[in-house]
Amino acid sequence: MATANKVSLLDTITKCIAPSVERNIVKTCHELGFSNAFTKKEIAILKNEQIIAYISRTSGLGKGKLHIVINPILSSKMDMAIDAMPCVKINPNKRYSSRFVSSSNYRGFNNIGYCEALKSGEHVGAGYIIDHENYIAELTSFLAVLNSLT
C-alpha cells in the first residue's frame, strides 16, 4: 500500500478520520440507501433507523485501515461473503480470543451479554478491517453485501 494512502485516511492534526475520507464514506452510505449518525469515535450506519454498523473515526487510520463493526447477528453470513473480498479481513478480539469485539460505543446494537466469552459488560459487534488503497470500492462492496443481509 502506498504511504500517501496511509496518511490520507488520517487527519494528522486531529488524529481522526480525514474530513475528505469521512465525506466519501457518508456519500457511499447514502448512495446505498443508508443514513448516518455521528459520535466522537464512530460513524454509525443506519438502515430503517436501526444501527447496523459502525466505522471507526480513529482506529487503524494511521496504518491505512478502516475498522468496521457490524451487528453480530449478521456476522456468520458476512464472514462467508468476505471470502470474495480479499481486502476485507475479520478483526477478532485478541484479548478474549473471541470472534466478537466489545465497546460501550456500540450501544446502538443494544446487546450487552450477547457473547458470554466477553466479560466486558459492553455492547458487542463483529469486527472487520478494510485494508486497501481503494478503500471506497472495498467499502462499497462490503456495504452492498451488508445491505443485502438486512
C-alpha positions as CSV (number, residue, x, y, z in Angstrom):
1,M,0.0,0.0,0.0
2,A,1.3,3.4,-0.9
3,T,2.5,5.6,2.0
4,A,0.4,8.5,0.7
5,N,-2.8,6.5,1.1
6,K,-2.0,5.6,4.6
7,V,-1.6,9.2,5.6
8,S,-4.6,10.3,3.5
9,L,-7.1,8.4,5.7
10,L,-5.9,10.2,8.8
11,D,-6.1,13.9,9.7
12,T,-2.6,14.3,11.2
13,I,-3.7,17.3,13.4
14,T,-6.9,15.8,15.0
15,K,-5.7,12.1,14.7
16,C,-9.2,11.3,13.5
17,I,-10.5,10.4,10.1
18,A,-9.7,13.0,7.4
19,P,-12.7,15.1,6.5
20,S,-12.5,14.2,2.8
21,V,-12.5,10.4,3.8
22,E,-15.5,10.9,6.0
23,R,-17.3,12.7,3.2
24,N,-16.6,9.9,0.8
25,I,-17.8,7.3,3.4
26,V,-21.1,9.2,4.0
27,K,-21.6,9.7,0.3
28,T,-21.1,6.0,-0.3
29,C,-23.5,5.1,2.5
30,H,-26.2,7.5,1.1
31,E,-25.8,6.1,-2.4
32,L,-26.6,2.6,-1.0
33,G,-29.6,3.9,0.9
34,F,-28.1,4.1,4.4
35,S,-28.2,7.1,6.7
36,N,-25.6,8.1,9.2
37,A,-25.2,9.3,12.7
38,F,-22.0,10.5,14.3
39,T,-20.3,10.1,17.6
40,K,-16.8,11.3,18.5
41,K,-15.3,7.9,17.7
42,E,-17.7,6.3,15.2
43,I,-19.7,6.9,12.1
44,A,-22.9,4.9,12.6
45,I,-24.6,3.3,9.6
46,L,-28.3,3.1,9.8
47,K,-30.9,1.2,7.8
48,N,-34.6,1.9,8.5
49,E,-33.5,3.9,11.6
50,Q,-31.6,0.9,13.1
51,I,-27.9,1.0,13.6
52,I,-26.4,-2.0,11.7
53,A,-22.7,-0.9,11.7
54,Y,-20.1,1.5,12.9
55,I,-17.0,2.7,11.2
56,S,-14.2,3.9,13.5
57,R,-13.2,7.5,13.2
58,T,-9.9,6.8,15.0
59,S,-8.7,3.2,14.9
60,G,-6.3,2.0,12.2
61,L,-6.4,5.0,10.1
62,G,-2.7,5.8,10.5
63,K,-2.0,2.4,9.0
64,G,-4.4,3.0,6.1
65,K,-7.1,0.7,7.5
66,L,-10.8,1.2,8.0
67,H,-12.2,-0.6,11.0
68,I,-15.9,-1.6,10.7
69,V,-18.1,-3.3,13.3
70,I,-21.4,-4.8,12.4
71,N,-24.2,-6.2,14.5
72,P,-23.1,-9.7,15.4
73,I,-26.4,-11.3,14.3
74,L,-25.2,-10.6,10.8
75,S,-21.6,-11.9,11.2
76,S,-21.9,-15.5,10.1
77,K,-23.4,-14.5,6.8
78,M,-20.9,-11.6,6.3
79,D,-18.0,-13.8,7.2
80,M,-18.9,-16.1,4.3
81,A,-19.4,-13.2,2.0
82,I,-16.0,-11.6,2.6
83,D,-14.3,-14.7,1.2
84,A,-14.8,-13.0,-2.2
85,M,-13.3,-9.7,-0.9
86,P,-9.6,-10.2,-0.5
87,C,-9.1,-6.7,1.0
88,V,-11.6,-7.3,3.9
89,K,-10.4,-9.3,6.9
90,I,-12.1,-10.4,10.1
91,N,-10.8,-8.4,13.1
92,P,-11.0,-10.8,16.1
93,N,-10.8,-9.8,19.7
94,K,-7.4,-11.0,20.7
95,R,-7.8,-10.1,24.4
96,Y,-10.6,-12.6,24.8
97,S,-9.8,-14.9,21.9
98,S,-13.3,-14.2,20.5
99,R,-14.8,-13.5,17.1
100,F,-16.6,-10.6,18.7
101,V,-15.3,-7.2,19.9
102,S,-17.0,-5.0,22.5
103,S,-17.3,-1.4,23.3
104,S,-19.6,0.9,25.2
105,N,-19.6,2.9,21.9
106,Y,-21.7,0.2,20.2
107,R,-24.8,1.0,22.3
108,G,-26.9,1.1,19.1
109,F,-26.7,-2.7,18.9
110,N,-28.3,-2.9,22.4
111,N,-26.8,-6.3,23.1
112,I,-24.8,-6.4,26.3
113,G,-24.1,-10.0,27.1
114,Y,-24.5,-11.3,23.6
115,C,-21.3,-13.2,23.8
116,E,-20.6,-15.0,27.1
117,A,-16.8,-15.1,26.3
118,L,-16.6,-11.3,26.6
119,K,-16.7,-10.3,30.2
120,S,-16.5,-6.6,29.4
121,G,-20.2,-5.7,30.2
122,E,-20.2,-3.7,27.0
123,H,-22.2,-3.9,23.7
124,V,-20.9,-6.5,21.2
125,G,-20.1,-6.3,17.5
126,A,-18.3,-8.3,14.8
127,G,-15.2,-6.5,13.6
128,Y,-13.8,-6.2,10.1
129,I,-10.8,-4.4,8.6
130,I,-10.6,-2.9,5.1
131,D,-7.0,-2.6,4.1
132,H,-6.7,-1.4,0.6
133,E,-5.6,1.6,-1.4
134,N,-9.0,1.8,-3.0
135,Y,-10.9,1.8,0.3
136,I,-14.1,3.3,-1.2
137,A,-14.5,0.5,-3.7
138,E,-14.0,-2.1,-1.0
139,L,-16.3,-0.3,1.4
140,T,-19.0,-0.1,-1.3
141,S,-18.8,-3.9,-1.8
142,F,-18.8,-4.6,1.9
143,L,-21.8,-2.3,2.5
144,A,-23.7,-3.7,-0.5
145,V,-23.4,-7.1,1.0
146,L,-24.4,-5.8,4.4
147,N,-27.4,-4.1,2.8
148,S,-28.5,-7.5,1.2
149,L,-28.3,-9.2,4.6
150,T,-30.6,-6.7,6.4
